[in-house]
């Protein structure tokens, strides 16, 4: 979480990989970040995926995909610092 690429909102293609001691720590780590563009989790446990997707505060959540991106027919779905009011189309 001390890396510049984690502290500032950057756009890619870039993959920032972080480890956490527990699922609750991972959720807290994501929710402490001021931006809420997207995140992903890799797991083979459905309950873990469900808890993660329900508790993280981001616009786009991927499960077992490296980069969650919206389809062209959907608008940008960021939250918190990633949301730009009426410029969010």
PDB file of N, CA, C and O in Angstrom:
ATOM      1  N   UNK A   1       0.794  -1.219   0.000  1.00  0.00           N
ATOM      2  CA  UNK A   1       0.000   0.000   0.000  1.00  0.00           C
ATOM      3  C   UNK A   1       0.833   1.277   0.000  1.00  0.00           C
ATOM      4  O   UNK A   1       0.282   2.373  -0.110  1.00  0.00           O
ATOM      5  N   UNK A   2       2.142   1.150   0.121  1.00  0.00           N
ATOM      6  CA  UNK A   2       3.001   2.335   0.106  1.00  0.00           C
ATOM      7  C   UNK A   2       3.518   2.658  -1.296  1.00  0.00           C
ATOM      8  O   UNK A   2       4.188   3.674  -1.484  1.00  0.00           O
ATOM      9  N   UNK A   3       3.222   1.818  -2.273  1.00  0.00           N
ATOM     10  CA  UNK A   3       3.686   2.047  -3.636  1.00  0.00           C
ATOM     11  C   UNK A   3       2.924   3.211  -4.264  1.00  0.00           C
ATOM     12  O   UNK A   3       1.724   3.369  -4.039  1.00  0.00           O
ATOM     13  N   UNK A   4       3.622   4.016  -5.044  1.00  0.00           N
ATOM     14  CA  UNK A   4       2.982   5.137  -5.725  1.00  0.00           C
ATOM     15  C   UNK A   4       1.826   4.655  -6.588  1.00  0.00           C
ATOM     16  O   UNK A   4       0.782   5.304  -6.648  1.00  0.00           O
ATOM     17  N   UNK A   5       2.006   3.527  -7.254  1.00  0.00           N
ATOM     18  CA  UNK A   5       0.958   3.025  -8.141  1.00  0.00           C
ATOM     19  C   UNK A   5      -0.284   2.577  -7.374  1.00  0.00           C
ATOM     20  O   UNK A   5      -1.337   2.381  -7.980  1.00  0.00           O
ATOM     21  N   UNK A   6      -0.185   2.411  -6.049  1.00  0.00           N
ATOM     22  CA  UNK A   6      -1.356   2.088  -5.233  1.00  0.00           C
ATOM     23  C   UNK A   6      -1.958   3.350  -4.624  1.00  0.00           C
ATOM     24  O   UNK A   6      -3.174   3.445  -4.461  1.00  0.00           O
ATOM     25  N   UNK A   7      -1.113   4.312  -4.291  1.00  0.00           N
ATOM     26  CA  UNK A   7      -1.585   5.520  -3.630  1.00  0.00           C
ATOM     27  C   UNK A   7      -2.211   6.519  -4.603  1.00  0.00           C
ATOM     28  O   UNK A   7      -3.022   7.350  -4.194  1.00  0.00           O
ATOM     29  N   UNK A   8      -1.846   6.450  -5.879  1.00  0.00           N
ATOM     30  CA  UNK A   8      -2.390   7.358  -6.886  1.00  0.00           C
ATOM     31  C   UNK A   8      -3.251   6.552  -7.852  1.00  0.00           C
ATOM     32  O   UNK A   8      -3.001   5.371  -8.088  1.00  0.00           O
ATOM     33  N   UNK A   9      -4.260   7.203  -8.401  1.00  0.00           N
ATOM     34  CA  UNK A   9      -5.101   6.508  -9.370  1.00  0.00           C
ATOM     35  C   UNK A   9      -4.397   6.510 -10.714  1.00  0.00           C
ATOM     36  O   UNK A   9      -4.143   7.562 -11.300  1.00  0.00           O
ATOM     37  N   UNK A  10      -4.091   5.327 -11.188  1.00  0.00           N
ATOM     38  CA  UNK A  10      -3.425   5.186 -12.477  1.00  0.00           C
ATOM     39  C   UNK A  10      -4.305   4.318 -13.370  1.00  0.00           C
ATOM     40  O   UNK A  10      -5.141   3.553 -12.890  1.00  0.00           O
ATOM     41  N   UNK A  11      -4.101   4.453 -14.666  1.00  0.00           N
ATOM     42  CA  UNK A  11      -4.855   3.650 -15.618  1.00  0.00           C
ATOM     43  C   UNK A  11      -3.864   2.917 -16.497  1.00  0.00           C
ATOM     44  O   UNK A  11      -2.773   3.425 -16.758  1.00  0.00           O
ATOM     45  N   UNK A  12      -4.215   1.767 -16.942  1.00  0.00           N
ATOM     46  CA  UNK A  12      -3.272   0.823 -17.495  1.00  0.00           C
ATOM     47  C   UNK A  12      -3.242   0.704 -18.987  1.00  0.00           C
ATOM     48  O   UNK A  12      -3.599   1.606 -19.745  1.00  0.00           O
ATOM     49  N   UNK A  13      -2.808  -0.430 -19.347  1.00  0.00           N
ATOM     50  CA  UNK A  13      -2.899  -1.652 -18.540  1.00  0.00           C
ATOM     51  C   UNK A  13      -1.805  -1.746 -17.477  1.00  0.00           C
ATOM     52  O   UNK A  13      -0.613  -1.715 -17.782  1.00  0.00           O
ATOM     53  N   UNK A  14      -2.235  -1.859 -16.246  1.00  0.00           N
ATOM     54  CA  UNK A  14      -1.342  -2.014 -15.101  1.00  0.00           C
ATOM     55  C   UNK A  14      -1.999  -3.015 -14.153  1.00  0.00           C
ATOM     56  O   UNK A  14      -3.210  -2.974 -13.933  1.00  0.00           O
ATOM     57  N   UNK A  15      -1.204  -3.895 -13.605  1.00  0.00           N
ATOM     58  CA  UNK A  15      -1.716  -4.839 -12.616  1.00  0.00           C
ATOM     59  C   UNK A  15      -0.939  -4.643 -11.332  1.00  0.00           C
ATOM     60  O   UNK A  15       0.267  -4.885 -11.293  1.00  0.00           O
ATOM     61  N   UNK A  16      -1.614  -4.209 -10.283  1.00  0.00           N
ATOM     62  CA  UNK A  16      -1.005  -4.060  -8.967  1.00  0.00           C
ATOM     63  C   UNK A  16      -1.439  -5.278  -8.148  1.00  0.00           C
ATOM     64  O   UNK A  16      -2.633  -5.520  -7.973  1.00  0.00           O
ATOM     65  N   UNK A  17      -0.474  -6.033  -7.653  1.00  0.00           N
ATOM     66  CA  UNK A  17      -0.776  -7.239  -6.892  1.00  0.00           C
ATOM     67  C   UNK A  17      -0.387  -7.007  -5.440  1.00  0.00           C
ATOM     68  O   UNK A  17       0.751  -6.644  -5.142  1.00  0.00           O
ATOM     69  N   UNK A  18      -1.336  -7.220  -4.545  1.00  0.00           N
ATOM     70  CA  UNK A  18      -1.105  -7.056  -3.115  1.00  0.00           C
ATOM     71  C   UNK A  18      -1.506  -8.336  -2.402  1.00  0.00           C
ATOM     72  O   UNK A  18      -2.426  -9.033  -2.830  1.00  0.00           O
ATOM     73  N   UNK A  19      -0.821  -8.640  -1.324  1.00  0.00           N
ATOM     74  CA  UNK A  19      -1.183  -9.778  -0.487  1.00  0.00           C
ATOM     75  C   UNK A  19      -1.713  -9.277   0.833  1.00  0.00           C
ATOM     76  O   UNK A  19      -1.301  -8.222   1.315  1.00  0.00           O
ATOM     77  N   UNK A  20      -2.626 -10.029   1.420  1.00  0.00           N
ATOM     78  CA  UNK A  20      -3.167  -9.707   2.735  1.00  0.00           C
ATOM     79  C   UNK A  20      -3.140 -10.975   3.576  1.00  0.00           C
ATOM     80  O   UNK A  20      -3.180 -12.087   3.048  1.00  0.00           O
ATOM     81  N   UNK A  21      -3.072 -10.795   4.884  1.00  0.00           N
ATOM     82  CA  UNK A  21      -3.018 -11.933   5.803  1.00  0.00           C
ATOM     83  C   UNK A  21      -4.333 -12.697   5.855  1.00  0.00           C
ATOM     84  O   UNK A  21      -4.341 -13.911   6.061  1.00  0.00           O
ATOM     85  N   UNK A  22      -5.444 -11.992   5.670  1.00  0.00           N
ATOM     86  CA  UNK A  22      -6.752 -12.637   5.756  1.00  0.00           C
ATOM     87  C   UNK A  22      -7.711 -11.944   4.796  1.00  0.00           C
ATOM     88  O   UNK A  22      -7.403 -10.885   4.250  1.00  0.00           O
ATOM     89  N   UNK A  23      -8.861 -12.547   4.600  1.00  0.00           N
ATOM     90  CA  UNK A  23      -9.883 -11.947   3.752  1.00  0.00           C
ATOM     91  C   UNK A  23     -10.347 -10.608   4.325  1.00  0.00           C
ATOM     92  O   UNK A  23     -10.513  -9.639   3.584  1.00  0.00           O
ATOM     93  N   UNK A  24     -10.553 -10.554   5.623  1.00  0.00           N
ATOM     94  CA  UNK A  24     -10.968  -9.289   6.243  1.00  0.00           C
ATOM     95  C   UNK A  24      -9.908  -8.216   6.073  1.00  0.00           C
ATOM     96  O   UNK A  24     -10.240  -7.049   5.863  1.00  0.00           O
ATOM     97  N   UNK A  25      -8.637  -8.589   6.160  1.00  0.00           N
ATOM     98  CA  UNK A  25      -7.555  -7.623   5.925  1.00  0.00           C
ATOM     99  C   UNK A  25      -7.568  -7.144   4.480  1.00  0.00           C
ATOM    100  O   UNK A  25      -7.342  -5.962   4.222  1.00  0.00           O
ATOM    101  N   UNK A  26      -7.828  -8.037   3.540  1.00  0.00           N
ATOM    102  CA  UNK A  26      -7.881  -7.661   2.125  1.00  0.00           C
ATOM    103  C   UNK A  26      -9.020  -6.678   1.871  1.00  0.00           C
ATOM    104  O   UNK A  26      -8.848  -5.694   1.152  1.00  0.00           O
ATOM    105  N   UNK A  27     -10.172  -6.942   2.458  1.00  0.00           N
ATOM    106  CA  UNK A  27     -11.327  -6.055   2.293  1.00  0.00           C
ATOM    107  C   UNK A  27     -11.026  -4.686   2.899  1.00  0.00           C
ATOM    108  O   UNK A  27     -11.333  -3.660   2.294  1.00  0.00           O
ATOM    109  N   UNK A  28     -10.435  -4.666   4.074  1.00  0.00           N
ATOM    110  CA  UNK A  28     -10.081  -3.395   4.726  1.00  0.00           C
ATOM    111  C   UNK A  28      -9.055  -2.630   3.899  1.00  0.00           C
ATOM    112  O   UNK A  28      -9.147  -1.408   3.781  1.00  0.00           O
ATOM    113  N   UNK A  29      -8.081  -3.330   3.326  1.00  0.00           N
ATOM    114  CA  UNK A  29      -7.051  -2.707   2.495  1.00  0.00           C
ATOM    115  C   UNK A  29      -7.677  -2.011   1.291  1.00  0.00           C
ATOM    116  O   UNK A  29      -7.344  -0.867   0.982  1.00  0.00           O
ATOM    117  N   UNK A  30      -8.577  -2.704   0.622  1.00  0.00           N
ATOM    118  CA  UNK A  30      -9.252  -2.130  -0.551  1.00  0.00           C
ATOM    119  C   UNK A  30     -10.094  -0.924  -0.132  1.00  0.00           C
ATOM    120  O   UNK A  30     -10.060   0.117  -0.788  1.00  0.00           O
ATOM    121  N   UNK A  31     -10.836  -1.062   0.944  1.00  0.00           N
ATOM    122  CA  UNK A  31     -11.738   0.013   1.365  1.00  0.00           C
ATOM    123  C   UNK A  31     -11.016   1.223   1.939  1.00  0.00           C
ATOM    124  O   UNK A  31     -11.600   2.304   1.998  1.00  0.00           O
ATOM    125  N   UNK A  32      -9.766   1.076   2.364  1.00  0.00           N
ATOM    126  CA  UNK A  32      -8.981   2.225   2.845  1.00  0.00           C
ATOM    127  C   UNK A  32      -8.423   3.065   1.700  1.00  0.00           C
ATOM    128  O   UNK A  32      -8.096   4.235   1.900  1.00  0.00           O
ATOM    129  N   UNK A  33      -8.310   2.499   0.526  1.00  0.00           N
ATOM    130  CA  UNK A  33      -7.790   3.246  -0.611  1.00  0.00           C
ATOM    131  C   UNK A  33      -8.794   4.343  -0.985  1.00  0.00           C
ATOM    132  O   UNK A  33      -9.998   4.088  -1.003  1.00  0.00           O
ATOM    133  N   UNK A  34      -8.320   5.555  -1.283  1.00  0.00           N
ATOM    134  CA  UNK A  34      -9.258   6.640  -1.583  1.00  0.00           C
ATOM    135  C   UNK A  34      -9.990   6.472  -2.917  1.00  0.00           C
ATOM    136  O   UNK A  34     -10.991   7.146  -3.160  1.00  0.00           O
ATOM    137  N   UNK A  35      -9.510   5.600  -3.762  1.00  0.00           N
ATOM    138  CA  UNK A  35     -10.130   5.399  -5.072  1.00  0.00           C
ATOM    139  C   UNK A  35     -10.917   4.103  -5.067  1.00  0.00           C
ATOM    140  O   UNK A  35     -10.634   3.200  -4.280  1.00  0.00           O
ATOM    141  N   UNK A  36     -11.895   4.013  -5.937  1.00  0.00           N
ATOM    142  CA  UNK A  36     -12.717   2.818  -5.973  1.00  0.00           C
ATOM    143  C   UNK A  36     -13.047   2.383  -7.376  1.00  0.00           C
ATOM    144  O   UNK A  36     -14.202   2.094  -7.688  1.00  0.00           O
ATOM    145  N   UNK A  37     -12.032   2.332  -8.235  1.00  0.00           N
ATOM    146  CA  UNK A  37     -12.280   1.964  -9.615  1.00  0.00           C
ATOM    147  C   UNK A  37     -12.583   0.476  -9.738  1.00  0.00           C
ATOM    148  O   UNK A  37     -13.694   0.105 -10.116  1.00  0.00           O
ATOM    149  N   UNK A  38     -11.622  -0.376  -9.427  1.00  0.00           N
ATOM    150  CA  UNK A  38     -11.866  -1.808  -9.566  1.00  0.00           C
ATOM    151  C   UNK A  38     -10.878  -2.640  -8.787  1.00  0.00           C
ATOM    152  O   UNK A  38      -9.800  -2.172  -8.420  1.00  0.00           O
ATOM    153  N   UNK A  39     -11.255  -3.873  -8.540  1.00  0.00           N
ATOM    154  CA  UNK A  39     -10.420  -4.822  -7.825  1.00  0.00           C
ATOM    155  C   UNK A  39     -10.800  -6.228  -8.263  1.00  0.00           C
ATOM    156  O   UNK A  39     -11.858  -6.442  -8.855  1.00  0.00           O
ATOM    157  N   UNK A  40      -9.935  -7.173  -7.967  1.00  0.00           N
ATOM    158  CA  UNK A  40     -10.223  -8.566  -8.294  1.00  0.00           C
ATOM    159  C   UNK A  40      -9.711  -9.463  -7.184  1.00  0.00           C
ATOM    160  O   UNK A  40      -8.790  -9.110  -6.447  1.00  0.00           O
ATOM    161  N   UNK A  41     -10.324 -10.624  -7.082  1.00  0.00           N
ATOM    162  CA  UNK A  41      -9.889 -11.646  -6.139  1.00  0.00           C
ATOM    163  C   UNK A  41      -9.796 -12.971  -6.885  1.00  0.00           C
ATOM    164  O   UNK A  41     -10.602 -13.264  -7.769  1.00  0.00           O
ATOM    165  N   UNK A  42      -8.810 -13.752  -6.515  1.00  0.00           N
ATOM    166  CA  UNK A  42      -8.650 -15.086  -7.090  1.00  0.00           C
ATOM    167  C   UNK A  42      -8.896 -16.101  -5.982  1.00  0.00           C
ATOM    168  O   UNK A  42      -8.171 -16.131  -4.988  1.00  0.00           O
ATOM    169  N   UNK A  43      -9.914 -16.927  -6.156  1.00  0.00           N
ATOM    170  CA  UNK A  43     -10.272 -17.906  -5.135  1.00  0.00           C
ATOM    171  C   UNK A  43     -11.062 -19.044  -5.771  1.00  0.00           C
ATOM    172  O   UNK A  43     -11.659 -18.885  -6.837  1.00  0.00           O
ATOM    173  N   UNK A  44     -11.057 -20.181  -5.108  1.00  0.00           N
ATOM    174  CA  UNK A  44     -11.914 -21.279  -5.550  1.00  0.00           C
ATOM    175  C   UNK A  44     -13.032 -21.514  -4.540  1.00  0.00           C
ATOM    176  O   UNK A  44     -13.705 -22.545  -4.573  1.00  0.00           O
ATOM    177  N   UNK A  45     -13.224 -20.552  -3.644  1.00  0.00           N
ATOM    178  CA  UNK A  45     -14.220 -20.663  -2.593  1.00  0.00           C
ATOM    179  C   UNK A  45     -15.353 -19.672  -2.855  1.00  0.00           C
ATOM    180  O   UNK A  45     -15.137 -18.460  -2.840  1.00  0.00           O
ATOM    181  N   UNK A  46     -16.535 -20.179  -3.091  1.00  0.00           N
ATOM    182  CA  UNK A  46     -17.673 -19.325  -3.404  1.00  0.00           C
ATOM    183  C   UNK A  46     -18.049 -18.380  -2.277  1.00  0.00           C
ATOM    184  O   UNK A  46     -18.411 -17.231  -2.530  1.00  0.00           O
ATOM    185  N   UNK A  47     -17.968 -18.847  -1.028  1.00  0.00           N
ATOM    186  CA  UNK A  47     -18.307 -17.993   0.115  1.00  0.00           C
ATOM    187  C   UNK A  47     -17.319 -16.834   0.234  1.00  0.00           C
ATOM    188  O   UNK A  47     -17.711 -15.713   0.558  1.00  0.00           O
ATOM    189  N   UNK A  48     -16.044 -17.102  -0.027  1.00  0.00           N
ATOM    190  CA  UNK A  48     -15.026 -16.054   0.000  1.00  0.00           C
ATOM    191  C   UNK A  48     -15.303 -15.018  -1.084  1.00  0.00           C
ATOM    192  O   UNK A  48     -15.248 -13.816  -0.827  1.00  0.00           O
ATOM    193  N   UNK A  49     -15.600 -15.482  -2.292  1.00  0.00           N
ATOM    194  CA  UNK A  49     -15.899 -14.567  -3.399  1.00  0.00           C
ATOM    195  C   UNK A  49     -17.129 -13.720  -3.079  1.00  0.00           C
ATOM    196  O   UNK A  49     -17.132 -12.517  -3.337  1.00  0.00           O
ATOM    197  N   UNK A  50     -18.164 -14.328  -2.527  1.00  0.00           N
ATOM    198  CA  UNK A  50     -19.390 -13.609  -2.202  1.00  0.00           C
ATOM    199  C   UNK A  50     -19.133 -12.540  -1.138  1.00  0.00           C
ATOM    200  O   UNK A  50     -19.585 -11.403  -1.274  1.00  0.00           O
ATOM    201  N   UNK A  51     -18.411 -12.906  -0.087  1.00  0.00           N
ATOM    202  CA  UNK A  51     -18.109 -11.937   0.983  1.00  0.00           C
ATOM    203  C   UNK A  51     -17.299 -10.773   0.416  1.00  0.00           C
ATOM    204  O   UNK A  51     -17.599  -9.613   0.702  1.00  0.00           O
ATOM    205  N   UNK A  52     -16.284 -11.071  -0.377  1.00  0.00           N
ATOM    206  CA  UNK A  52     -15.426 -10.040  -0.960  1.00  0.00           C
ATOM    207  C   UNK A  52     -16.231  -9.094  -1.848  1.00  0.00           C
ATOM    208  O   UNK A  52     -16.135  -7.874  -1.709  1.00  0.00           O
ATOM    209  N   UNK A  53     -17.016  -9.652  -2.753  1.00  0.00           N
ATOM    210  CA  UNK A  53     -17.758  -8.804  -3.689  1.00  0.00           C
ATOM    211  C   UNK A  53     -18.823  -7.969  -2.985  1.00  0.00           C
ATOM    212  O   UNK A  53     -19.152  -6.876  -3.446  1.00  0.00           O
ATOM    213  N   UNK A  54     -19.363  -8.465  -1.882  1.00  0.00           N
ATOM    214  CA  UNK A  54     -20.386  -7.720  -1.151  1.00  0.00           C
ATOM    215  C   UNK A  54     -19.813  -6.647  -0.233  1.00  0.00           C
ATOM    216  O   UNK A  54     -20.501  -5.674   0.075  1.00  0.00           O
ATOM    217  N   UNK A  55     -18.569  -6.807   0.210  1.00  0.00           N
ATOM    218  CA  UNK A  55     -18.028  -5.895   1.220  1.00  0.00           C
ATOM    219  C   UNK A  55     -17.013  -4.883   0.707  1.00  0.00           C
ATOM    220  O   UNK A  55     -16.745  -3.901   1.399  1.00  0.00           O
ATOM    221  N   UNK A  56     -16.437  -5.080  -0.479  1.00  0.00           N
ATOM    222  CA  UNK A  56     -15.512  -4.065  -0.992  1.00  0.00           C
ATOM    223  C   UNK A  56     -16.318  -2.924  -1.611  1.00  0.00           C
ATOM    224  O   UNK A  56     -17.365  -3.143  -2.219  1.00  0.00           O
ATOM    225  N   UNK A  57     -15.811  -1.707  -1.445  1.00  0.00           N
ATOM    226  CA  UNK A  57     -16.488  -0.520  -1.967  1.00  0.00           C
ATOM    227  C   UNK A  57     -15.748  -0.036  -3.206  1.00  0.00           C
ATOM    228  O   UNK A  57     -14.945   0.895  -3.145  1.00  0.00           O
ATOM    229  N   UNK A  58     -16.031  -0.682  -4.323  1.00  0.00           N
ATOM    230  CA  UNK A  58     -15.457  -0.300  -5.613  1.00  0.00           C
ATOM    231  C   UNK A  58     -16.544  -0.424  -6.668  1.00  0.00           C
ATOM    232  O   UNK A  58     -17.586  -1.035  -6.436  1.00  0.00           O
ATOM    233  N   UNK A  59     -16.291   0.153  -7.810  1.00  0.00           N
ATOM    234  CA  UNK A  59     -17.271   0.100  -8.883  1.00  0.00           C
ATOM    235  C   UNK A  59     -17.269  -1.200  -9.647  1.00  0.00           C
ATOM    236  O   UNK A  59     -18.319  -1.647 -10.108  1.00  0.00           O
ATOM    237  N   UNK A  60     -16.110  -1.817  -9.793  1.00  0.00           N
ATOM    238  CA  UNK A  60     -15.987  -3.029 -10.598  1.00  0.00           C
ATOM    239  C   UNK A  60     -15.230  -4.087  -9.804  1.00  0.00           C
ATOM    240  O   UNK A  60     -14.124  -3.835  -9.326  1.00  0.00           O
ATOM    241  N   UNK A  61     -15.818  -5.255  -9.666  1.00  0.00           N
ATOM    242  CA  UNK A  61     -15.184  -6.344  -8.924  1.00  0.00           C
ATOM    243  C   UNK A  61     -15.069  -7.548  -9.845  1.00  0.00           C
ATOM    244  O   UNK A  61     -16.045  -7.964 -10.470  1.00  0.00           O
ATOM    245  N   UNK A  62     -13.859  -8.102  -9.921  1.00  0.00           N
ATOM    246  CA  UNK A  62     -13.645  -9.309 -10.702  1.00  0.00           C
ATOM    247  C   UNK A  62     -13.393 -10.491  -9.780  1.00  0.00           C
ATOM    248  O   UNK A  62     -12.729 -10.356  -8.752  1.00  0.00           O
ATOM    249  N   UNK A  63     -13.921 -11.638 -10.146  1.00  0.00           N
ATOM    250  CA  UNK A  63     -13.632 -12.878  -9.444  1.00  0.00           C
ATOM    251  C   UNK A  63     -12.958 -13.803 -10.447  1.00  0.00           C
ATOM    252  O   UNK A  63     -13.553 -14.214 -11.443  1.00  0.00           O
ATOM    253  N   UNK A  64     -11.702 -14.119 -10.156  1.00  0.00           N
ATOM    254  CA  UNK A  64     -10.885 -14.986 -11.007  1.00  0.00           C
ATOM    255  C   UNK A  64     -10.665 -14.416 -12.407  1.00  0.00           C
ATOM    256  O   UNK A  64     -10.483 -15.166 -13.365  1.00  0.00           O
ATOM    257  N   UNK A  65     -10.683 -13.102 -12.521  1.00  0.00           N
ATOM    258  CA  UNK A  65     -10.290 -12.403 -13.751  1.00  0.00           C
ATOM    259  C   UNK A  65      -9.337 -11.289 -13.334  1.00  0.00           C
ATOM    260  O   UNK A  65      -9.572 -10.641 -12.315  1.00  0.00           O
ATOM    261  N   UNK A  66      -8.275 -11.050 -14.089  1.00  0.00           N
ATOM    262  CA  UNK A  66      -7.268 -10.083 -13.644  1.00  0.00           C
ATOM    263  C   UNK A  66      -7.701  -8.627 -13.704  1.00  0.00           C
ATOM    264  O   UNK A  66      -7.268  -7.831 -12.870  1.00  0.00           O
ATOM    265  N   UNK A  67      -8.535  -8.254 -14.655  1.00  0.00           N
ATOM    266  CA  UNK A  67      -8.902  -6.848 -14.804  1.00  0.00           C
ATOM    267  C   UNK A  67     -10.411  -6.759 -15.026  1.00  0.00           C
ATOM    268  O   UNK A  67     -10.896  -7.092 -16.107  1.00  0.00           O
ATOM    269  N   UNK A  68     -11.153  -6.314 -14.017  1.00  0.00           N
ATOM    270  CA  UNK A  68     -12.597  -6.160 -14.229  1.00  0.00           C
ATOM    271  C   UNK A  68     -12.861  -4.888 -15.019  1.00  0.00           C
ATOM    272  O   UNK A  68     -12.537  -3.793 -14.560  1.00  0.00           O
ATOM    273  N   UNK A  69     -13.437  -5.023 -16.184  1.00  0.00           N
ATOM    274  CA  UNK A  69     -13.737  -3.851 -17.014  1.00  0.00           C
ATOM    275  C   UNK A  69     -15.185  -3.921 -17.463  1.00  0.00           C
ATOM    276  O   UNK A  69     -15.717  -5.005 -17.704  1.00  0.00           O
ATOM    277  N   UNK A  70     -15.825  -2.757 -17.577  1.00  0.00           N
ATOM    278  CA  UNK A  70     -17.217  -2.765 -18.040  1.00  0.00           C
ATOM    279  C   UNK A  70     -17.285  -3.005 -19.543  1.00  0.00           C
ATOM    280  O   UNK A  70     -16.340  -2.713 -20.277  1.00  0.00           O
ATOM    281  N   UNK A  71     -18.391  -3.529 -19.975  1.00  0.00           N
ATOM    282  CA  UNK A  71     -18.632  -3.669 -21.406  1.00  0.00           C
ATOM    283  C   UNK A  71     -18.964  -2.294 -21.970  1.00  0.00           C
ATOM    284  O   UNK A  71     -19.399  -1.417 -21.224  1.00  0.00           O
ATOM    285  N   UNK A  72     -18.767  -2.083 -23.284  1.00  0.00           N
ATOM    286  CA  UNK A  72     -18.976  -0.745 -23.859  1.00  0.00           C
ATOM    287  C   UNK A  72     -20.365  -0.164 -23.621  1.00  0.00           C
ATOM    288  O   UNK A  72     -20.520   1.056 -23.575  1.00  0.00           O
ATOM    289  N   UNK A  73     -21.377  -1.016 -23.468  1.00  0.00           N
ATOM    290  CA  UNK A  73     -22.726  -0.477 -23.304  1.00  0.00           C
ATOM    291  C   UNK A  73     -23.028  -0.014 -21.877  1.00  0.00           C
ATOM    292  O   UNK A  73     -24.095   0.541 -21.615  1.00  0.00           O
ATOM    293  N   UNK A  74     -22.082  -0.245 -20.952  1.00  0.00           N
ATOM    294  CA  UNK A  74     -22.268   0.195 -19.571  1.00  0.00           C
ATOM    295  C   UNK A  74     -21.394   1.409 -19.284  1.00  0.00           C
ATOM    296  O   UNK A  74     -20.337   1.581 -19.891  1.00  0.00           O
ATOM    297  N   UNK A  75     -21.841   2.248 -18.355  1.00  0.00           N
ATOM    298  CA  UNK A  75     -21.056   3.421 -18.014  1.00  0.00           C
ATOM    299  C   UNK A  75     -19.905   3.054 -17.086  1.00  0.00           C
ATOM    300  O   UNK A  75     -19.846   1.944 -16.558  1.00  0.00           O
ATOM    301  N   UNK A  76     -19.009   3.985 -16.900  1.00  0.00           N
ATOM    302  CA  UNK A  76     -17.931   3.832 -15.938  1.00  0.00           C
ATOM    303  C   UNK A  76     -18.553   3.638 -14.564  1.00  0.00           C
ATOM    304  O   UNK A  76     -19.552   4.277 -14.236  1.00  0.00           O
ATOM    305  N   UNK A  77     -17.969   2.766 -13.768  1.00  0.00           N
ATOM    306  CA  UNK A  77     -18.614   2.418 -12.499  1.00  0.00           C
ATOM    307  C   UNK A  77     -17.683   2.583 -11.308  1.00  0.00           C
ATOM    308  O   UNK A  77     -17.694   1.744 -10.408  1.00  0.00           O
ATOM    309  N   UNK A  78     -16.883   3.635 -11.275  1.00  0.00           N
ATOM    310  CA  UNK A  78     -16.009   3.864 -10.137  1.00  0.00           C
ATOM    311  C   UNK A  78     -16.791   4.348  -8.924  1.00  0.00           C
ATOM    312  O   UNK A  78     -17.972   4.681  -9.029  1.00  0.00           O
ATOM    313  N   UNK A  79     -16.136   4.385  -7.785  1.00  0.00           N
ATOM    314  CA  UNK A  79     -16.764   4.931  -6.583  1.00  0.00           C
ATOM    315  C   UNK A  79     -15.732   5.735  -5.810  1.00  0.00           C
ATOM    316  O   UNK A  79     -14.547   5.727  -6.143  1.00  0.00           O
ATOM    317  N   UNK A  80     -16.184   6.419  -4.788  1.00  0.00           N
ATOM    318  CA  UNK A  80     -15.338   7.270  -3.944  1.00  0.00           C
ATOM    319  C   UNK A  80     -14.548   8.245  -4.810  1.00  0.00           C
ATOM    320  O   UNK A  80     -15.154   8.969  -5.600  1.00  0.00           O
ATOM    321  N   UNK A  81     -13.218   8.296  -4.695  1.00  0.00           N
ATOM    322  CA  UNK A  81     -12.398   9.246  -5.436  1.00  0.00           C
ATOM    323  C   UNK A  81     -12.347   8.995  -6.935  1.00  0.00           C
ATOM    324  O   UNK A  81     -11.865   9.843  -7.686  1.00  0.00           O
ATOM    325  N   UNK A  82     -12.836   7.849  -7.379  1.00  0.00           N
ATOM    326  CA  UNK A  82     -12.852   7.540  -8.805  1.00  0.00           C
ATOM    327  C   UNK A  82     -14.105   8.036  -9.490  1.00  0.00           C
ATOM    328  O   UNK A  82     -14.209   7.945 -10.713  1.00  0.00           O
ATOM    329  N   UNK A  83     -15.049   8.552  -8.749  1.00  0.00           N
ATOM    330  CA  UNK A  83     -16.310   9.026  -9.301  1.00  0.00           C
ATOM    331  C   UNK A  83     -16.223  10.520  -9.519  1.00  0.00           C
ATOM    332  O   UNK A  83     -15.851  11.244  -8.596  1.00  0.00           O
ATOM    333  N   UNK A  84     -16.549  11.012 -10.703  1.00  0.00           N
ATOM    334  CA  UNK A  84     -16.394  12.429 -11.002  1.00  0.00           C
ATOM    335  C   UNK A  84     -17.738  13.117 -11.256  1.00  0.00           C
ATOM    336  O   UNK A  84     -17.898  13.834 -12.244  1.00  0.00           O
ATOM    337  N   UNK A  85     -18.671  12.900 -10.382  1.00  0.00           N
ATOM    338  CA  UNK A  85     -19.936  13.622 -10.454  1.00  0.00           C
ATOM    339  C   UNK A  85     -20.616  13.500 -11.795  1.00  0.00           C
ATOM    340  O   UNK A  85     -20.792  12.392 -12.302  1.00  0.00           O
ATOM    341  N   UNK A  86     -21.009  14.638 -12.392  1.00  0.00           N
ATOM    342  CA  UNK A  86     -21.775  14.598 -13.637  1.00  0.00           C
ATOM    343  C   UNK A  86     -20.919  14.253 -14.853  1.00  0.00           C
ATOM    344  O   UNK A  86     -21.456  14.098 -15.950  1.00  0.00           O
ATOM    345  N   UNK A  87     -19.598  14.130 -14.687  1.00  0.00           N
ATOM    346  CA  UNK A  87     -18.782  13.676 -15.813  1.00  0.00           C
ATOM    347  C   UNK A  87     -18.741  12.163 -15.874  1.00  0.00           C
ATOM    348  O   UNK A  87     -18.153  11.600 -16.798  1.00  0.00           O
ATOM    349  N   UNK A  88     -19.354  11.491 -14.910  1.00  0.00           N
ATOM    350  CA  UNK A  88     -19.461  10.036 -14.933  1.00  0.00           C
ATOM    351  C   UNK A  88     -20.610   9.692 -15.865  1.00  0.00           C
ATOM    352  O   UNK A  88     -21.771   9.914 -15.521  1.00  0.00           O
ATOM    353  N   UNK A  89     -20.309   9.158 -17.031  1.00  0.00           N
ATOM    354  CA  UNK A  89     -21.343   8.932 -18.035  1.00  0.00           C
ATOM    355  C   UNK A  89     -21.871   7.522 -17.999  1.00  0.00           C
ATOM    356  O   UNK A  89     -22.750   7.172 -18.787  1.00  0.00           O
TER     357      UNK A  89
END
